[in-house]
Amino acid sequence: MFTIMFFGTHEYDHYYFDVLAQDPAYGCRIRYLAANLDADTAPLAQGGDAACVFVNADCSAPVLEILARAGIRLLLLRCAGYNHVDLPAAKHFGITVLRVPGYSPEAVAEHAMALALAANRRICKAYIKVRNNNFSLDGLLGHNLYGAAAGIVGTGRIGAAMARICYGFGMTVLACDKYQNPALADIARYVAPEELLRTADLVSLHCPLTADTYHMINADTIQMMRPNAILVNTSRGGLIDTEALIQALRARKFGGVGLDVYEDEDGQVFEDFSDTVLRNEVVPILLSFPNVVITSHQAFFTRTAMQSIAITTMENARAFALGLPLVNEVEE
């Protein structure tokens, strides 16, 4: 039987994967490991055919080499992004990489809009004030989104879903992408990146992290943006230069910032540090600003999305085990 070593297991993973693993149609069994994948835990894959990991796993060349020595032939990504995987190394070590390209674009887009609204209307600050019996409106002034301009950077499935949400809010939708999405022809206008940044009241990032997009939001591009713009990132932390963002926040540049991802999050994402001290200073600094809202890489986390992730991951494993076409293969 095809054996999958499941790294970084949480309780909710059992809920969605166990029922599928029991289905004989998949011909797979799962061995769950609480530890996430890194150089120290990779030897635990011994005896497995595939390793299943999430976006916060270490899939660098040294780790992939250990997996290959342990007999792993397949790396199952239960996520869409693959910037954390050394693809040339995977090919060198004979490890096939399969991903979940689309699980629930609406889940991520809805969370992006939730962040925009929370940052704009100071929802977190208002909640804390009311919990302390403080019902004053000081510091809670926001802006109307209706009639404002939304700038969608990246118009794949998630970006397109966000564009539709913004259009439903009565916003003018501007879009920027190398490849125009024909499904948005009636609701969005494609513009150059510079025009989008200069014009948009809400800038929402929905693109992969590549050499071209790394720090696409930096000191220079922030300078182009409107003084009270709202910036939202539910894609990858590396799209934003954190130091430039902090300096802009200190200069009161933004009307609001909503982040579900941020740079150097890998060491703490999905883990509980409530009884310890964070070594990463990014979150405490960002949260010191009243117009910043941060969540824990949870934009994907809905029941619909989790079910889709589980099904696609198991279908990927079944296709590999049976020698079927690998429709979700990631290549260099």
C-alpha positions, -999 to +999 in steps of 0.1 A: +000+000+000+012+035-009+023+052+024+022+089+029+042+105+057+021+135+068+043+162+084+030+191+106-002+173+116-029+193+134-063+180+147-082+195+118-060+176+094-073+143+108-108+155+105-105+159+067-079+133+057-088+103+079-121+096+061-104+097+027-075+075+038-101+048+048-115+048+012-099+018-006-103+037-039-072+057-029-051+028-019-031+049+005-024+050+042-012+080+061+013+081+090+008+113+109+037+132+124+032+162+146+066+175+137+070+198+107+095+189+080+130+201+084+165+186+083+161+171+118+127+155+111+132+144+075+147+110+085+113+102+101+100+097+065+118+064+063+094+037+052+071+061+033+066+066-004+055+102-002+059+132+022+029+155+026+037+190+038+022+225+041+035+259+031+056+263+063+077+232+057+115+233+049+118+219+014+153+230+008+179+209-010+195+194+021+160+183+034+150+169+000+183+149-001+174+133+032+139+125+020+153+109-011+177+087+010+147+077+031+130+064+000+106+093-007+096+096-043+068+121-041+064+155-023+027+163-018+021+199-011-013+205+005-011+241-006-010+261-038+023+279-033+056+262-039+082+290-035+095+271-004+105+241-025+139+238-042+125+225-075+159+219-092+170+198-061+137+178-062+143+170-098+179+160-091+169+137-063+141+121-083+113+135-062+081+145-080+063+175-066+025+178-067+004+207-053-032+218-048-035+246-073-070+258-064-089+248-033-112+277-025-103+310-041-133+326-025-121+316+010-088+336+005-106+365-012-132+368+015-105+369+042-087+396+022-118+417+022-123+410+059-088+423+066-095+454+045-127+461+064-112+454+098-082+476+092-102+504+076-129+505+103-105+497+132-126+467+142-100+451+165-094+484+183-132+490+186-137+455+200-111+460+227-125+494+236-160+481+241-147+451+261-133+478+285-166+496+285-152+524+264-178+534+238-161+565+225-155+568+188-121+584+191-095+567+167-121+547+149-128+569+118-127+550+085-134+555+048-162+544+026-152+516+002-183+522-019-172+545-048-135+540-041-110+522-063-097+487-057-064+477-071-060+439-076-024+428-081-026+393-097-058+382-113-057+344-111-085+326-094-080+343-060-074+377-074-105+373-097-126+364-067-114+395-048-122+416-079-158+403-079-161+411-042-148+446-046-171+451-076-200+440-054-191+466-029-196+492-055-159+499-061-141+507-093-118+477-100-083+482-114-062+451-122-026+444-129-012+411-142+011+398-170-019+378-183-053+394-184-082+373-171-110+374-197-136+366-170-130+401-156-136+420-188-169+434-176-159+444-141-122+454-142-098+476-161-062+465-166-036+492-159+001+495-155+014+488-119+023+525-115-012+536-123-028+511-100-006+521-071-012+558-077-050+554-081-062+526-059-077+533-024-074+495-017-044+475-029-048+438-025-019+414-034-028+381-050+004+369-068+030+342-062+064+350-047+090+350-074+123+368-081+102+394-100+076+399-073+099+398-042+095+432-024+073+445-051+059+467-023+090+487-012+100+522-003+097+534-039+063+518-047+049+528-013+058+564-022+035+561-053+005+550-032-022+573-020-017+587+015-047+569+030-046+537+009-054+503+025-029+476+018-038+439+021-016+408+016-029+373+018-003+358-006+033+357+006+051+378+031+080+384+008+059+405-015+063+434+010+095+449+022+088+448+059+112+476+069+098+499+042+063+491+054+072+499+091+088+532+081+058+542+060+035+533+089+056+555+112+051+583+087+013+577+088+012+567+052-016+541+052-052+543+061-050+506+070-029+475+065-042+440+067-017+411+067-023+374+068+013+367+058+045+385+066+083+380+062+101+354+083+068+339+095+079+303+090+093+297+124+060+306+142+031+302+118+005+277+130+022+273+164+011+285+199+036+308+215+012+324+240+033+313+270+067+323+256+085+353+240+086+357+203+120+359+188+107+374+156+101+411+163+081+418+131+046+410+146+050+430+178+063+460+159+035+459+133+008+454+159+020+485+177+003+505+149-034+511+155-043+507+118-027+473+113-045+440+115-026+407+114-039+371+112-021+338+113-019+327+077-056+316+079-071+330+048-074+295+033-089+281+065-126+273+058-144+240+058-149+241+021-112+248+014-100+221+038-122+195+022-110+205-013-073+204-001-077+169+013-095+155-018-070+170-043-040+159-022-053+123-021-061+124-058-026+135-065-012+106-044-035+081-061-025+093-096+012+090-088+008+056-072-011+042-102+010+059-129-019+082-141-014+117-156-001+141-130-022+172-137-009+191-107+028+185-111+051+214-103+081+217-126+110+241-130 
